[in-house]
Amino acid sequence: MPYLITTLGSKSKEELGMILAHEHVFVDLRTWDKPGYAQAEIADVIKVIGPEVVNAKAAGITALVECSTVGVGRRVDILKAVSEATGFPMVAPTGIYREPWVPDWAHAASEDELYEWMKGELEGEIQPGGIRAGFIKLSAGDDGLTPVEEKILRAAGRAGRDCNAAIGSHTIRGRVVRDQLAVLDECGYPVERFIWIHANVEPDVEINLEMARRGVWIEYDGIGSDQSDIDFISRILRLLEAGLGERILLSQDRGWYDPARPHGGKPRPFTYITAKFLPRLRAAGVDEDTIHLLTCDNPFRAFAR
C-alpha cells in the first residue's frame, strides 16, 4: 500500500484530503556561505509560521510538501518542530538546489557518494532532525544543466529509482526539462515520477502539454502570485480538455519564514487556493470530482511511496 512519508510518520490516502504540493515553511535564498545562513530559533519560526499552518488546517488542507532543499536553507529540525506544534504533516526533501547554491561538499562528492547520501535520507533519516525524506528536490539552470547539476541529477535518478521516490525539479524552461528527462531515462528512472516544478512559468503552454503527454507531473505552483488566476485557469482547462487532468498538481509557493529578513519577514498565507482560487476554478466550469482529483488524489499519487 502506498503511503505519504511525512514529519508525523507514514500517512495513507484514507488519512488525508487536500495536499499542497509546493510550499515553504522555512527558506533562505542566500547562498550557503553567507553569514547567518539558515539560522533561526525554532520558537521564533513556530510563532510566525505556526498560525498560518493552523489556518491551513482550518481551511481543510491536510498536508503540505516542503520544498526547501539543501542549498536553500533546509532545516528539518525546524520543519519537525512546526509540524509537531501544529499537528500537521509535512513532506521533507532530500536533494540539492542548482548553482550557485550547490555547497562545496556536493561539488567535491562523486555521483556514487551523492547517490548513497540521498538513498540514506530516503530510507533512513535526515540528520539533524530525525525525519525521513519523502521525495527528492532538485533544480536546473535556466540555460541548461551544468556539470555539477547533471551529476546531482544522475545520483537522484538512481536513488529515486531504487527507493520509488518522486523527483521534483525547479526548472523554469521546458527545453531544459527535455534534457533532464534524457538523463533520467539513462538512469532507468520512470518519467511518471518526475515533477516539473514551476511549469506555469514556461510561456509556451504547448510544452506543458508535451510533457504531460510523456507522463510528467505538471505543477502549477505559483497560485496567488503575480501570475494571474486567469492564466492558471486557462492552463488547467487546456490540460483537462486534452484528457491530462491526472498529470496536474496545484500549489502556491507560499509561507516563507525567511531568516534573511527581520523577524522572518511577513509570511504569505497557505489559504489563497482554498479561499480564492478554487471558487474561481469552479466558476470556470470545473466540477467537484475534478477539483478532488487535482487537490487530493493527484498530489498523493505523485508523492506517495
C-alpha positions as CSV (number, residue, x, y, z in Angstrom):
1,M,0.0,0.0,0.0
2,P,1.4,3.5,-0.9
3,Y,2.0,6.0,1.9
4,L,2.9,9.6,2.1
5,I,6.1,9.8,4.2
6,T,5.7,12.8,6.5
7,T,7.1,14.5,9.6
8,L,4.4,12.8,11.5
9,G,5.0,9.3,10.1
10,S,3.6,7.5,7.1
11,K,0.1,8.5,6.1
12,S,-2.3,6.5,4.0
13,K,-4.7,8.1,1.4
14,E,-7.6,7.5,3.8
15,E,-5.9,9.7,6.4
16,L,-5.5,12.7,4.1
17,G,-7.5,15.0,2.0
18,M,-6.2,18.1,0.2
19,I,-2.4,18.3,-0.1
20,L,-0.4,21.3,-1.1
21,A,2.3,20.1,-3.5
22,H,4.8,23.0,-3.2
23,E,5.1,25.3,-0.2
24,H,7.8,26.6,2.2
25,V,7.8,26.7,5.9
26,F,11.5,27.9,6.2
27,V,13.7,29.0,3.3
28,D,16.9,31.0,2.9
29,L,17.8,32.0,-0.7
30,R,21.1,33.4,0.3
31,T,23.9,31.1,-0.6
32,W,25.3,28.8,2.0
33,D,28.5,30.8,2.6
34,K,26.7,34.0,3.7
35,P,26.8,35.0,7.4
36,G,23.7,33.9,9.3
37,Y,22.6,31.4,6.5
38,A,19.7,29.2,7.6
39,Q,20.0,30.4,11.2
40,A,16.9,31.0,13.3
41,E,15.4,30.0,16.7
42,I,12.9,27.2,16.4
43,A,10.5,29.0,18.8
44,D,10.6,32.2,16.6
45,V,9.7,30.2,13.5
46,I,6.8,28.5,15.2
47,K,5.5,31.8,16.4
48,V,5.5,33.3,12.9
49,I,4.6,30.4,10.7
50,G,2.6,28.2,13.1
51,P,-0.6,30.3,12.8
52,E,-0.5,30.1,9.0
53,V,-0.3,26.3,9.3
54,V,-3.3,26.3,11.8
55,N,-5.3,28.4,9.3
56,A,-4.5,25.9,6.6
57,K,-5.8,23.1,8.7
58,A,-9.0,25.0,9.4
59,A,-9.4,25.5,5.6
60,G,-9.4,21.8,5.0
61,I,-5.8,21.3,4.0
62,T,-4.4,18.1,5.4
63,A,-0.7,18.1,4.5
64,L,1.9,20.1,2.5
65,V,5.1,19.3,0.7
66,E,8.0,21.5,2.0
67,C,10.4,22.2,-0.9
68,S,13.3,23.9,0.8
69,T,16.1,21.5,0.0
70,V,19.9,21.6,0.6
71,G,21.2,24.9,-0.7
72,V,18.2,27.0,0.1
73,G,18.1,26.6,3.9
74,R,16.8,23.1,4.6
75,R,16.2,22.8,8.3
76,V,14.3,19.6,9.0
77,D,14.6,20.2,12.8
78,I,12.5,23.3,12.3
79,L,10.1,21.6,10.0
80,K,9.6,18.8,12.5
81,A,9.1,21.2,15.4
82,V,6.5,23.3,13.5
83,S,4.7,20.1,12.4
84,E,4.6,18.7,15.9
85,A,3.4,22.0,17.4
86,T,0.5,22.2,14.9
87,G,-0.3,18.5,14.5
88,F,0.1,19.0,10.7
89,P,2.1,16.5,8.5
90,M,4.6,17.8,6.0
91,V,6.8,16.1,3.4
92,A,10.5,16.8,3.6
93,P,13.0,16.6,0.7
94,T,16.4,15.2,0.1
95,G,18.4,16.6,-2.8
96,I,20.3,19.7,-3.7
97,Y,19.4,23.0,-5.4
98,R,21.1,24.4,-8.5
99,E,24.2,26.6,-8.9
100,P,25.3,28.9,-7.3
101,W,23.6,27.3,-4.3
102,V,25.3,24.0,-4.5
103,P,27.6,23.6,-1.4
104,D,31.3,22.8,-1.7
105,W,30.8,19.3,-0.3
106,A,28.4,18.4,-3.2
107,H,30.8,19.8,-5.8
108,A,33.5,17.6,-4.3
109,A,31.4,14.5,-3.9
110,S,31.2,11.8,-6.6
111,E,27.9,10.7,-8.2
112,D,28.1,7.4,-6.1
113,E,28.6,9.4,-2.9
114,L,25.6,11.6,-3.7
115,Y,23.5,8.6,-4.6
116,E,24.3,6.9,-1.2
117,W,23.5,10.1,0.7
118,M,20.1,10.6,-1.0
119,K,19.3,6.9,-0.7
120,G,20.2,7.1,3.0
121,E,17.8,10.0,3.7
122,L,15.0,8.4,1.7
123,E,15.4,5.0,3.5
124,G,16.6,6.2,6.9
125,E,16.6,9.7,8.4
126,I,17.8,13.2,7.7
127,Q,20.2,14.5,10.4
128,P,19.9,16.6,12.4
129,G,16.2,16.3,12.7
130,G,15.5,12.6,12.7
131,I,12.8,12.5,10.0
132,R,12.7,10.6,6.8
133,A,12.8,12.3,3.4
134,G,9.7,11.8,1.4
135,F,11.0,12.9,-2.1
136,I,13.9,14.4,-3.9
137,K,14.0,18.1,-4.7
138,L,16.4,19.5,-7.3
139,S,16.8,22.4,-9.7
140,A,18.4,23.2,-13.1
141,G,19.9,26.3,-14.6
142,D,17.7,28.3,-16.9
143,D,20.3,27.8,-19.8
144,G,20.7,24.1,-19.2
145,L,22.3,21.7,-16.8
146,T,25.8,22.5,-15.6
147,P,28.1,19.5,-15.0
148,V,27.5,19.5,-11.2
149,E,23.7,19.8,-11.7
150,E,23.9,16.8,-14.1
151,K,25.9,14.8,-11.6
152,I,23.3,15.5,-8.9
153,L,20.5,14.6,-11.3
154,R,22.1,11.3,-12.1
155,A,22.6,10.5,-8.5
156,A,18.9,11.5,-7.8
157,G,17.7,9.4,-10.7
158,R,19.4,6.3,-9.3
159,A,18.3,7.0,-5.7
160,G,14.7,7.8,-6.8
161,R,14.6,4.6,-9.0
162,D,15.8,2.4,-6.1
163,C,13.5,4.0,-3.5
164,N,10.5,4.6,-5.7
165,A,10.6,8.3,-4.8
166,A,9.4,11.3,-6.8
167,I,11.9,13.8,-8.1
168,G,10.7,17.4,-8.2
169,S,12.8,19.9,-10.1
170,H,12.7,23.7,-10.1
171,T,13.1,24.1,-13.9
172,I,12.0,27.3,-15.5
173,R,12.4,26.3,-19.1
174,G,10.7,23.4,-20.8
175,R,13.6,22.7,-23.1
176,V,15.7,22.0,-20.0
177,V,13.1,19.6,-18.8
178,R,13.7,17.7,-22.0
179,D,17.4,17.5,-21.2
180,Q,16.6,16.3,-17.6
181,L,14.4,13.5,-18.9
182,A,17.1,12.3,-21.3
183,V,19.5,12.0,-18.3
184,L,16.9,10.3,-16.1
185,D,16.0,7.8,-18.9
186,E,19.6,6.7,-18.9
187,C,19.3,6.1,-15.2
188,G,16.2,3.9,-15.6
189,Y,14.1,6.4,-13.7
190,P,10.4,6.4,-14.6
191,V,9.1,9.6,-16.2
192,E,5.8,9.4,-14.4
193,R,7.6,10.0,-11.1
194,F,9.1,13.3,-12.3
195,I,7.5,16.6,-11.2
196,W,8.1,19.7,-13.3
197,I,8.1,22.4,-10.6
198,H,7.1,25.9,-11.8
199,A,5.8,24.6,-15.1
200,N,3.5,27.6,-15.1
201,V,6.5,29.9,-15.7
202,E,7.2,28.3,-19.1
203,P,5.5,30.8,-21.5
204,D,4.6,28.1,-24.1
205,V,1.8,26.0,-22.7
206,E,2.3,23.6,-25.6
207,I,5.4,22.4,-23.8
208,N,3.3,21.8,-20.7
209,L,1.1,19.6,-22.8
210,E,4.0,17.8,-24.4
211,M,5.5,16.9,-21.0
212,A,2.1,15.9,-19.6
213,R,1.6,13.5,-22.5
214,R,5.0,12.0,-21.8
215,G,3.8,11.3,-18.2
216,V,5.5,14.2,-16.4
217,W,3.6,15.8,-13.5
218,I,2.8,19.4,-14.4
219,E,3.0,21.5,-11.3
220,Y,1.2,24.9,-11.3
221,D,2.5,26.2,-8.0
222,G,2.5,30.0,-8.2
223,I,-1.2,30.3,-7.5
224,G,-1.8,33.6,-5.6
225,S,1.4,35.2,-7.0
226,D,1.8,37.9,-9.6
227,Q,0.8,35.4,-12.3
228,S,-3.0,35.8,-12.8
229,D,-5.6,33.3,-11.7
230,I,-7.0,33.6,-15.3
231,D,-3.7,32.3,-16.7
232,F,-3.6,29.4,-14.3
233,I,-7.2,28.5,-15.0
234,S,-6.6,28.7,-18.8
235,R,-3.6,26.3,-18.5
236,I,-5.6,23.9,-16.3
237,L,-8.5,23.9,-18.7
238,R,-6.2,23.2,-21.7
239,L,-4.8,20.2,-19.9
240,L,-8.2,19.0,-18.8
241,E,-9.6,19.3,-22.4
242,A,-6.6,17.2,-23.6
243,G,-7.5,14.5,-21.1
244,L,-4.4,15.2,-19.0
245,G,-6.1,16.0,-15.7
246,E,-4.3,13.2,-14.0
247,R,-0.9,14.9,-14.5
248,I,-1.7,18.3,-12.9
249,L,-0.6,19.4,-9.4
250,L,-1.6,22.7,-7.8
251,S,0.1,24.8,-5.1
252,Q,1.1,28.3,-4.1
253,D,4.8,28.5,-3.2
254,R,3.8,30.4,-0.1
255,G,4.6,30.6,3.6
256,W,8.3,31.5,3.7
257,Y,9.8,32.2,7.1
258,D,13.0,33.9,5.8
259,P,15.9,34.3,8.3
260,A,17.4,36.9,5.9
261,R,14.5,39.3,6.8
262,P,13.8,40.9,10.2
263,H,11.8,38.5,12.4
264,G,11.5,36.2,9.4
265,G,9.5,38.5,7.2
266,K,5.8,38.5,6.7
267,P,4.5,35.0,5.8
268,R,2.1,34.6,2.9
269,P,-1.0,32.5,3.9
270,F,-1.3,29.0,2.7
271,T,-5.1,29.5,2.2
272,Y,-5.3,31.6,-1.1
273,I,-6.0,28.4,-3.0
274,T,-9.0,27.5,-0.9
275,A,-10.4,31.0,-0.3
276,K,-9.9,32.5,-3.7
277,F,-8.7,30.1,-6.4
278,L,-10.9,27.1,-6.1
279,P,-14.1,29.1,-6.2
280,R,-12.8,30.7,-9.5
281,L,-12.0,27.3,-10.9
282,R,-15.5,26.1,-10.1
283,A,-16.9,29.2,-11.7
284,A,-14.9,28.3,-14.8
285,G,-16.9,25.0,-15.0
286,V,-14.6,22.6,-13.2
287,D,-16.7,20.1,-11.3
288,E,-16.1,18.8,-7.8
289,D,-14.8,15.4,-8.8
290,T,-12.1,17.1,-10.9
291,I,-11.3,19.5,-8.0
292,H,-10.8,16.5,-5.8
293,L,-8.6,14.9,-8.4
294,L,-6.4,17.9,-8.6
295,T,-6.1,18.7,-4.9
296,C,-6.3,15.3,-3.2
297,D,-5.8,12.3,-5.5
298,N,-3.0,13.7,-7.7
299,P,-0.7,15.0,-5.0
300,F,-1.0,11.8,-3.0
301,R,-0.2,9.7,-6.1
302,A,2.7,12.0,-7.1
303,F,4.5,11.9,-3.8
304,A,3.4,8.6,-2.1
305,R,5.8,5.7,-1.9
